[in-house]
Amino acid sequence: MSLDFWDFVFDQFPKTLFHAFCSSLEDPPRPNVIRHASRFDLQLAERFGARGAPYNLLFTVEDMETQMAVYLRGKPAAALLLVTQPVSEYLDGDLVYPLYCSPSSGLCGLVPSPGHARSAPYAGYYAAMLDFHAKARAPGTGYDRAAEDAILAAHSRGISGVGDSGSARLMVEVMRSGLPRLQEADAVFWEPQPEPANQIRPNELEELLLLAALQK
């Protein structure tokens, strides 16, 4: 959850309750976001999966093996994973091609097929990605901007309830202003470092002092 634009995403879906992990507390907090300093690990994923309540799971920093393990353990109704490196096989599903990335990039989103998880061969994945970049994103095609327009327009109609075409176009531009600028550096997906075991958490010092006073 290190990427700054997530707060913008939260604001665009005010009726959706988000659980944000590896996230600092916010003051004042957003009403639709519950932030957790901990990681969404295998144990927590199993607890979410055992509840039986449908939820969606978005991955941001995990490696592909961890993603798959957490997905299988958590059993979400839907999920968005990241394919970041060539593998012989991985989860079957729909690939979501990226926007505004390097022509040599192999990064791709993955929405696993609903129902029982199954694997699929990924032989030729990187070659297919390069072919996608060369054809769909060839210079002069305008693929990235057109895809962005379609995504933002769908949000304006579905979430904001804007039906008029002129108002929808205006809403698209308003939403676009909250996205990262094209001139900004590419997002770097990182793995949070574990906190030192002896680090004092907030308010812990006051609790220790109070406990010591009561024991006198």
C-alpha positions, 0 to 999 in steps of 0.5 A: 500500500505504499503507492500514493494514488491508492487514497484517490482510488478509495475516494472514487468508490465511497460506497465500498469498504476497503481493508488496507494492509501494511498501511499507516493510520490516517487522521482523520480516517476515511469512512470507507477505509480500515487500515491495518499495520500488519500484512495480509498473510496466509493465516489472515487470508485463511480467516477471511476465507473461512468467514464465507462472506464474499470479498475482493482481493487486490495484490500490490507488492507480493511476489507471484508465489505468495500471491497464489498461496494467499489467493488459494488460502483466502478464497476471495470472490474475485482478485487482481494479481500481478504477473511480474515474471515469466513462469511455466504455469500459473493461475488460469484467468483473464489477463489485464494489459497495462497502460503507459508502460515500457514496450519491453515490459512483461507486467500484466494484471491477472483476474483468476477465473471464478470457481475452483482455482486451476492452473494454466500453461504460461509458455510464450507469455512474454512473447505474447506481451511483446507482440501486444506492445508492438501491435496494440500499443504501436506508435500512433495507435493511441491505445493507452489514452483510449483505454484510460478514457474507456475505464474512466467513462465506465466509472462515471456511468456506473459509480457516479451515475452520470448519464449525460455524455457531456457531463461524463466527459467532464467527470472523466477529466476531473478523475484524470486529474487525480491520477499520477502524471505521465511525467512521474517516475514509474511505480516501484513495487516494494516489499515492506521490511519487518519492524525490529522486534524490540521497537516500542509501538505507539503508546506502549511506553505509557502503558509500561510506565502505568503498569510499573506504577501499579505494581509498586 
